[in-house]
């Protein structure tokens, strides 16, 4: 039986991306799959309905959801969207498996097969499906542009008739995909850039982009490409050295995150108090609590000593066109693992499929989520 892949208008305020672009819709049709979308689903990402060829458009989300075999999403589906899907349908996208317990229960109870792209194994084969990396790259890029716009200084060194302007000193905290893109962007803008990460293996990556690695003598190498949590003693030593260093920094962009947990607090209020007036902090982790103690999501806080702490949200959506194109390709590359001759059937022998699965056939398949919600074995 031919499958129907669908997308609806994203309802979260500030979300401009779409999970199904004209390019990917064309690929799905070539694979023998029908494509069904709600009218205007791609409009906020600058993809009008007219840009989609051989796609059926309907007026309401409910009609799309009731007919969909596969629903592609950016933001996690809301309760009424889950209820409108037919039993056995597949949901693929960001599902926030570590925090959305009510959503996970609803997906389980509705007997939906759901794939949380956050759970995708970080392997070489999975790179083309890695939504975390593709969207983090856009977030890191936009964060530096926000920092440059907020700062009262030029980023590059300039020689002018009025004298020489020294380059801004920029520190990027965290050297994941977002951090590395932030480093590269700040370097392109001509700043003097340093990168800091508690994982020592990131030194080579930071230096390969022309930035200096800030070594505070604290290592927190973890598993799966993520940092482990620091001990109290390690954190105190890190903060003491970092506080001293920040006194000479013009711009900080923080990008540190631990999956399923609140963002680690790295920049304390006391550190900010020690920074010079006119300095700027842009906190990519604002939506998960922030890497800076003073961050407020969606706001810019001006401290008493004249430091601007910016807490942007929906950063990837700010680059909605390219972010949507990358995200949709990521989902297509994952979905195509389960498409054969126009039929959609999950191949559970494929580790990428099995390990990304959150719920299936009335069961929670992700161990940590199952243990947290049902008390089952992780």
C-alpha positions in Angstrom: 0.0 0.0 0.0 1.4 3.4 -1.0 2.0 5.7 2.0 1.0 9.3 2.6 3.6 11.6 4.1 2.2 14.9 5.5 3.0 18.2 7.2 0.8 20.8 8.9 1.3 24.4 9.9 3.6 24.6 12.9 1.7 26.2 15.8 4.4 27.2 18.2 4.8 31.0 18.4 8.1 32.1 16.7 8.5 28.8 14.8 9.0 29.6 11.1 10.5 26.3 9.9 8.6 23.6 8.0 9.5 19.9 8.0 8.6 19.3 4.4 10.1 21.5 1.6 9.3 21.4 -2.1 12.6 19.7 -2.8 11.9 16.8 -0.4 8.2 16.6 -1.5 9.5 16.0 -5.0 11.9 13.2 -3.8 9.0 11.6 -1.9 6.8 11.6 -4.9 9.7 10.1 -6.9 9.9 7.3 -4.3 6.2 6.5 -5.0 4.8 8.2 -1.8 1.8 10.6 -1.8 2.3 13.9 -0.1 -0.5 15.7 1.8 -0.1 19.2 3.4 -2.2 21.8 5.1 -2.5 24.9 3.1 0.1 27.5 4.1 2.3 25.0 5.9 5.5 26.2 4.2 4.5 29.9 4.0 6.4 31.1 7.1 9.6 29.5 5.7 9.1 31.3 2.3 7.8 28.2 0.6 4.3 29.1 -0.8 1.9 26.3 -1.8 2.6 27.1 -5.4 6.2 26.0 -5.0 5.1 22.4 -4.3 4.5 20.2 -7.3 2.3 17.1 -7.2 1.3 17.8 -3.6 -2.3 17.7 -2.3 -3.3 20.6 -0.1 -6.3 20.7 2.2 -7.6 23.5 4.4 -7.4 22.0 7.9 -4.8 20.2 10.0 -7.4 17.7 11.2 -8.0 16.5 7.6 -4.3 16.1 7.1 -3.8 14.3 10.4 -6.7 11.9 9.9 -5.3 10.7 6.5 -1.6 10.7 7.3 0.5 7.6 7.4 3.5 9.7 8.3 3.5 13.1 10.0 6.7 15.2 9.7 7.1 17.8 12.4 9.5 20.5 13.6 8.0 21.2 17.0 6.5 18.3 18.9 2.9 17.5 18.2 0.3 18.9 20.6 -2.3 16.8 22.4 -5.1 17.5 19.9 -2.8 16.7 17.0 -1.8 13.4 18.5 -5.5 12.6 19.1 -6.4 13.4 15.4 -3.8 10.9 14.0 -5.0 7.4 13.1 -3.8 4.5 15.1 -0.5 3.1 13.8 0.5 6.4 12.1 4.2 7.4 12.2 5.4 10.7 13.7 9.0 11.9 13.0 10.6 15.1 14.3 11.7 16.8 17.5 9.7 15.1 20.3 11.6 16.2 23.4 11.7 12.7 24.8 13.6 13.6 28.0 11.0 16.1 29.2 7.6 15.7 27.5 6.1 12.9 29.6 2.5 13.7 28.9 3.3 13.7 25.2 5.1 10.4 25.4 2.1 8.9 27.2 -0.3 10.2 24.6 1.9 8.8 21.7 2.0 5.5 23.5 -1.8 5.4 24.3 -2.7 6.3 20.7 -0.5 3.4 19.5 1.5 5.7 17.3 5.0 4.9 16.1 7.1 7.9 16.9 10.7 8.7 16.1 12.4 11.4 18.2 15.2 12.7 16.1 17.1 13.8 19.3 17.6 10.1 19.9 19.4 9.4 16.6 22.7 7.7 17.2 25.6 10.0 16.6 27.4 7.8 14.0 29.0 8.4 10.7 26.1 6.8 8.8 23.6 9.0 10.7 25.2 12.3 9.8 22.9 13.0 6.9 19.9 12.6 9.3 21.4 14.6 12.2 18.8 17.4 12.9 20.6 18.5 16.0 23.8 19.3 14.0 22.1 20.9 11.1 19.9 23.2 13.2 22.7 24.0 15.7 24.8 25.2 12.9 22.2 27.8 12.0 21.8 28.8 15.6 25.5 29.3 16.1 25.7 31.5 13.0 22.7 33.7 14.0 24.0 34.0 17.6 27.2 35.7 16.4 25.3 38.0 14.1 23.1 39.0 17.1 26.2 39.6 19.2 27.8 41.8 16.5 24.6 43.8 16.2 24.3 44.2 19.9 27.9 45.2 20.6 29.0 48.8 20.5 32.2 47.8 18.8 33.5 46.6 15.4 34.4 43.0 15.3 37.4 43.4 12.9 40.5 45.4 13.2 40.3 48.6 11.1 42.8 51.1 10.1 41.0 54.4 9.6 41.8 58.1 9.3 40.6 58.4 12.8 43.1 55.8 14.0 43.4 52.1 14.4 40.4 50.1 15.8 41.5 47.0 17.6 39.5 43.8 16.9 36.9 42.7 19.4 37.8 39.8 21.7 35.2 37.1 21.3 34.9 34.0 23.5 32.7 31.0 22.3 31.8 28.7 25.2 31.1 25.2 24.0 32.6 23.6 20.9 29.8 21.5 19.6 28.3 22.2 16.2 26.8 25.5 17.3 30.0 26.6 19.0 32.2 25.7 16.0 29.9 27.5 13.6 29.9 30.5 16.0 33.7 30.4 16.0 33.9 30.3 12.2 31.4 33.1 11.9 33.1 35.4 14.4 36.4 34.7 12.6 34.8 35.6 9.2 33.7 38.9 10.8 37.3 39.6 11.8 37.2 39.2 15.6 40.0 37.9 17.8 38.3 34.6 18.8 38.9 32.1 21.6 37.0 28.8 22.1 36.4 27.1 25.4 35.2 23.6 26.1 35.7 21.2 29.0 36.3 18.4 26.5 40.0 18.4 25.7 39.5 16.7 22.3 37.9 19.9 21.0 41.2 21.8 21.0 42.1 20.6 17.6 38.7 21.6 16.1 38.8 25.0 17.7 42.4 25.7 16.5 41.6 24.4 13.0 39.1 27.3 12.6 41.8 29.8 13.5 40.7 30.4 17.1 42.7 30.0 20.2 41.8 27.2 22.7 41.1 28.6 26.1 42.6 26.0 28.5 41.4 26.4 32.1 42.9 23.1 33.3 39.5 21.3 33.7 38.6 18.3 31.6 35.1 16.8 31.4 35.4 14.3 28.6 32.2 12.3 28.4 30.5 9.7 26.2 28.6 10.1 22.9 30.3 13.3 22.1 28.9 15.2 25.1 30.6 16.5 28.2 30.0 14.9 31.5 28.9 17.0 34.5 31.7 18.6 36.4 32.3 17.9 40.1 31.8 20.7 42.6 35.5 21.1 42.9 36.1 21.2 39.2 33.3 23.7 38.7 34.7 26.0 41.3 38.2 25.9 39.8 36.8 26.5 36.3 34.7 29.4 37.5 37.6 31.1 39.3 39.9 31.0 36.2 37.1 31.9 33.9 36.0 34.9 35.9 39.4 36.4 35.7 39.6 35.8 32.0 36.3 37.4 31.2 37.4 40.8 32.4 39.2 41.3 29.1 36.4 39.8 26.8 34.1 42.0 24.7 31.6 39.3 23.5 30.7 35.9 24.9 28.5 33.4 23.0 27.5 30.4 25.1 26.4 27.1 23.5 26.8 24.5 26.2 24.0 21.9 26.5 23.5 18.5 28.2 20.7 16.4 26.5 17.6 16.0 28.7 18.8 18.3 31.4 18.7 22.1 32.1 21.6 24.0 30.5 24.7 24.1 32.7 25.3 27.4 34.5 28.8 28.5 33.4 28.7 32.3 33.6 27.7 33.4 37.1 26.3 36.8 38.1 29.6 37.5 39.8 31.5 36.9 36.6 29.2 39.3 34.8 29.8 41.9 37.5 33.5 41.7 36.8 33.1 42.3 33.0 33.6 45.7 31.5 30.8 48.0 30.5 29.7 47.5 26.9 30.4 43.7 26.9 27.8 41.4 25.4 26.7 37.9 26.3 24.5 35.9 23.8 23.2 32.7 25.4 22.1 30.0 22.9 20.9 27.9 25.8 18.3 30.5 26.9 15.3 28.2 26.1 16.6 25.5 28.4 17.5 27.8 31.3 20.6 29.5 30.0 24.4 29.1 30.5 24.4 32.5 32.3 22.7 33.0 35.6 21.2 36.3 34.4 19.8 35.1 31.1 16.0 35.5 30.5 14.6 33.7 27.5 13.4 36.1 24.8 14.8 39.2 26.6 17.9 41.3 26.7 19.0 42.2 30.2 21.2 45.2 30.8 23.1 44.8 34.0 24.0 47.6 36.5 27.6 47.6 35.2 26.5 47.9 31.5 26.7 44.4 30.2 24.0 43.2 27.8 22.8 39.6 28.4 20.8 38.4 25.3 18.6 35.3 25.6 17.4 34.7 22.0 14.8 32.0 21.3 14.1 30.1 18.0 17.5 30.9 16.6 17.3 28.3 13.9 14.0 29.7 12.8 15.7 33.0 12.1 17.3 31.3 9.2 14.1 29.5 8.3 14.8 28.9 4.6 18.1 27.1 4.9 17.2 25.6 8.3 14.0 24.1 6.8 15.9 22.8 3.8 18.5 21.1 6.0 15.9 19.8 8.4 13.6 18.4 5.7 16.6 16.6 4.1 17.5 15.1 7.5 14.0 13.7 7.9 13.9 12.5 4.3 17.2 10.6 4.8 15.8 9.0 7.9 12.4 8.2 6.4 13.8 6.7 3.2 15.2 3.9 5.3 11.6 2.7 5.7 10.3 3.3 2.1 10.3 0.5 -0.5 8.3 0.6 -3.7 6.2 3.4 -2.3 5.3 1.5 0.8 6.3 2.6 4.3 7.4 -0.1 6.7 9.9 0.4 9.5 12.9 -1.8 9.4 13.5 -2.7 13.0 16.7 -4.5 12.2 18.3 -1.1 11.3 19.9 0.3 14.4 19.2 3.9 13.4 15.5 3.1 13.2 15.4 1.0 16.4 17.4 3.4 18.5 15.5 6.5 17.4 12.1 5.0 18.2 10.3 6.6 21.1 7.0 4.7 21.0 5.6 1.8 19.0 2.5 -0.4 19.2 1.4 1.0 22.5 4.8 0.7 24.2 7.5 3.2 25.1 10.6 1.9 23.4 13.1 4.5 24.6 14.6 3.0 27.8 15.2 6.2 29.9 11.7 7.5 29.0 10.1 4.2 29.9 11.8 4.0 33.2 10.9 7.6 34.1 7.3 7.2 33.1 6.5 3.6 33.8 9.3 2.5 36.1 10.4 -0.1 33.6 14.0 -1.2 33.0 16.2 1.3 31.2 
